[in-house]
Amino acid sequence: MPRAKRGHKRTEKRKKILKLAKGYRGTKSKLYRSAKESVERGLNFAYTGRKLKKRDFRSLWIVRIGAAARLNGMNYSQFMHGLSLAGIELDRKVLADLAANSPDAFAELAGQAKNAIDGKQQAAA
């Protein structure tokens, strides 16, 4: 029989999986095969969750910006269009933060967006 020279790689691999499965109930944290299945499944959920988190936060920011824009007499799409016409390149995260924490600054941005839209309409007429 040939000599196996892989050290304790198998033990390390199993310990790593069992360490990740710490806190799972019953067999899933004790036995390697069950732990491996549970850990793989959990890591898949974590991967998906990281993608969903981005989507959820973007929708939250849009709701906050829309609510603040309505307080300033515009809707979300008009506000964003006005900002792009005015050349203001703030992302939704920053705009939502301004809407929540400093409404005066947001009102100033809304005024600039309104002026940009009015300027475009007058130029078209």
N, C-alpha and C positions, 0 to 999 in steps of 0.2 A: 504494500500500500504506500502511495507517495506521501511525502511529508507535506503537511499543510503549513504554509508560512504566511498566514494572513493576520497574525496577531489576534487581537480581541476585537476585530471590526464588527463581527456579528453582535457581540455583547453591547458594544457602544451604540450600534444602530437600534437595537431593541430598547436600551435604556433611554435613548432619545425619544422614541415613540411613546414609551410609558411615562416619561416626564411630561410630554405634551398632553397626555391623557389624564394627568393628575386632576382630581376633582370630578371626574365622570363617575357615574354610579355603577356599582357592582362589577361584573365581568369586564366592562368596557375600560376600567382603569387597571385591571389586574392581569388579564390574559392578553398576550401580544397580538394575536390575530384579531380579536374583537377591538382592541385598542387601536390597531392600525386602521381598521375600517372607520371607526368613529373619528379618529384624528383627520383622516383624509376628507371625510364628509364635512367636518368642522372647518377645515381649511378652505374648502370650496365655498362654504357659506360666508366665510370671512372675506374671500376674494370678491364675491358678489356684493357683499355688504359695502365694501369700499367703493364700488361703482355706484351703488344706490345712494350712498351718502352724498356724493357730488350732485346727483340729480335732485335729491331732497332739499339740499341747501340752496341750489339755484332757484327752485320753485318758491322757497321761503323768501329769498331776496326779492323775487319778482312781486310777490304778494305785498311785501312791505313797501316797495317802491310805488306800486300801484295805489296803495292806500294813501301814501303821502302825496302823490301826484293829484289824487282826487281832492284832497284838502286844499290844493292850490289851483283848482279849477281845470284840471286836465285829466285825461286818462293815461294809462301806462304807455300805450303805443305812441300817443301824441308827444308825451314827455321824452321818450327815448328818441323819437324822430327829431324833435327840437334840439336835443343835445347833440345829435350827429350833425345837424345843420350848423349849430353853433361851434362845432369843432371841439367839443368837450369830450375827452376820451376817458371817462371814469368807468370802471367796471361795476357790475351789479352789486358785488360785495361791499364796495366802498359807498355806493349810493344808498344801499339799504342801511348801512351804519349811520350815514348822515341823516337819513329819514328818521331813524329811531332815536339817535342821541343829540342831534343838533338840527331841529326843524327850521331854524332861521337860515342856516346855510343852505338847506335843501330848498327853501322858498326862494332864495336868491338864484339857485340853479334853475328852478322852475321858471322864474322871470326871464332868465336868459334864453331858455328854450322857447318860451312864448314869443319873445322878440325875434328870434331866428325864424320861427314859423311865419310871423306877421311880415317880416322882411321879405321872405320868399314869395308870399302871396301878393305883396305889393309889386314886386319885381315882375311877377307873371302877368299882372293886370295892365 
